[in-house]
Every structure is written in structure tokens, then in C-alpha cells.
Amino acid sequence: NDPPFNELHPMAKECIQRDVVDPQLLSVIQQAMEVKSKSMRHVFRLWDRDHDGYITLKEMRRGMADMHLGLTHSLIAKIANAMDFDANGKLDYNEFVNAFKVADKTGADNISHPRG
């Protein structure tokens, strides 16, 4: 279940209202990951619950929920879609890490990528 709107992270509210995935939200997520874990690889392994080398949307929702970021299911789906550079419906480690690198480089632009 989604948290009530008033309990959402302020950046999540803005993304929902603008219907975009803002790189600043990815920065917030990355900072939360750094507080909870020693590395991006460690976070990836924690979120990859079935240890198949990919993070599915279900696994991402659970991982984000465990971080208590106050994100809705639909916003997490948009984040996952924006991170899924090869559009196969799941994230490998490189997509996971590269999405945060893209966010760092784009500044205030929205995260998007061409779909082949």
C-alpha cells in the first residue's frame, strides 16, 4: 500500500505532481542507500532477493519500502522504467549504477532515455 500523500517525501510529491522522475529524487534515494549500506553493490544484492542478478519491480518496491522513503508504487514503477535502459522489465547491476550516474550528470533535467 502507498503511504498517504502527506507522508510522502517532498521530492516524491513534486515528481507525482509533475509526472516525471526528477534526478534530485534519485539523489535522495542514493543518499538514503549510502546511509543504510556500504556500497551500491551491497544495496543491489540486498534488493535482488532471488539472487538472479536482476532487480524486478517487485524487488525494487520492497527495497524502497525498506528504506522508508515515502514513495508510491506508481512512482517507483516510473523510477524503475527510467532506470531500465534496455527495456527488458528488470534492472541489472550496470543499469542500477548507471541510472545514478546519469542523475548526477543531468542536474535539474528529468531522467529519460531513448527506447530503441
Helices and strands as residue ranges (DSSP letters): G 5-7, H 10-18, H 23-36, H 40-47, H 57-66, H 73-83, H 93-106
